[in-house]
Structures are given as structure tokens and as C-alpha cells.
């Protein structure tokens, strides 16, 4: 499975360009992985920690895209205060030329009158708290929310410069590994719709929901927040 996840994250080392995919402007990739293993109502363990680790290991293979920096906050280390501190300060030194990737894999909920919340140890962290932290980041942000009810964070998100991929819609539950497995499926050849040798973000946006729907038998659907109309985000296949 690691080989597949590695392939996914090499694709995540994307270029930001204005039509010329040969000239990457990303100078550094910064990754913050936050994960707490969760238990389903049936008593099965959802291993989000494993998924966060796979992303982190794969990012270290992105040497063609510049320097890689990563931080993992996992399991009982993922106390509410520690997670909030990392969200607010881990990217303090990021520049406009950095790609800042955040993965959140925990329990999630959609609270009446308060909106989305992820649930690390020690309490809820609401979507507006995450957005306030992300708003301070100077680099390009890619936020991956792999929790139940993840789409609720997109519904309430106001900052238009950020890219968010939610593992399910606000009314849905998310299931372990499905998001990562669907990402792997989405970067295969049949997702390169225009046959130009790369998978553009717009192609991923079409492919990923289809792949996840097949894997989950339509139990949950990936949800995008993608506002960039003036940029071409290109995923480089290997």
C-alpha cells in the first residue's frame, strides 16, 4: 500500500503556474499531519494515523519540488491545545512560494449553530478556528479534511484563496482509508482526460468523486472547495 500512497503524494507536489507547467514556482513544501484514530459505532478502529504517516513519508520523496518540511501530531499528542498551536504557528515562516498542506484525520461533526468541528483529544476544534489559523498562512494552502461531516467546513469557509478537499459531504460519514485509496485511483492514466501526460486539478476534481463513490458504494462523496480560476494547478505524474 505504501507504494500506492507514495505515488499519490508525488502527484501532490504540484506546480502553480499561469499556463506553463514546466516552470514550478513552489520553493518549499510544508506538511502538517494531524490524526487521531477513531472508533466507529460498530467498534472498528479507523486508522487515520496511518494515513497521515503515509502522506508524510511520501512528501519526503518530492525533492524535485524543493525542500520538504513536515510535522506530525498523532494520537494522544493531538491534544486540542497542541493542534491549535500547530495550526496557528507551524506555518509562521512560510512564504508566498510555499505549498502548505494540512491533513486532518479525526472524528468530525457538524454542530447546530456552530458548524463543522474536528475532534482531537481534549475537545472540539471548530471550522472557524481552523480558518482563522489558515488565513494567516502566506503560502498556497491545500487542506485535506478526512473526517465525518467534513463538507461542513467548506460550507462555512469564507477565505477564497484556499483549496479544500473534504472526504465527504456535510451530511455524510467518512470511512477509514477510502479517501487515500480514492486519491490513488484518481491519478491513474484514465484520469488524464486530455491525454497531456499530467493530471490537472480540474481532472482530479472530476475523477476523485467517481473513484471514491465506487470504493464506498456511494456511501460518501468527496467535496471540493476550489476557487482558483486564474491559476493552473498541475499534478505531475510519475
Secondary structure, DSSP 8 states (H G I E B T S, - for coil): -HHHHHHHHHHHS-EEESS-TTS----EEEEEEEE--EE-TTS-EE-HHHHHHHHHHHHTT-GGGSEEEEEEEEGGG-BHHHHHHHHHHTTTT--TTEEEEEEEESEEEEETTTEEEEEEBTEEEEHHHHHHHHHT--SEEEEEE-STTTHHHHHH---TT-EEEESS-TT----TTHHHHHHHHHTSGGG-TT-SSEEEHHHHHHHHHHHHHHHHTTS---EEE---SS-EEEEE--
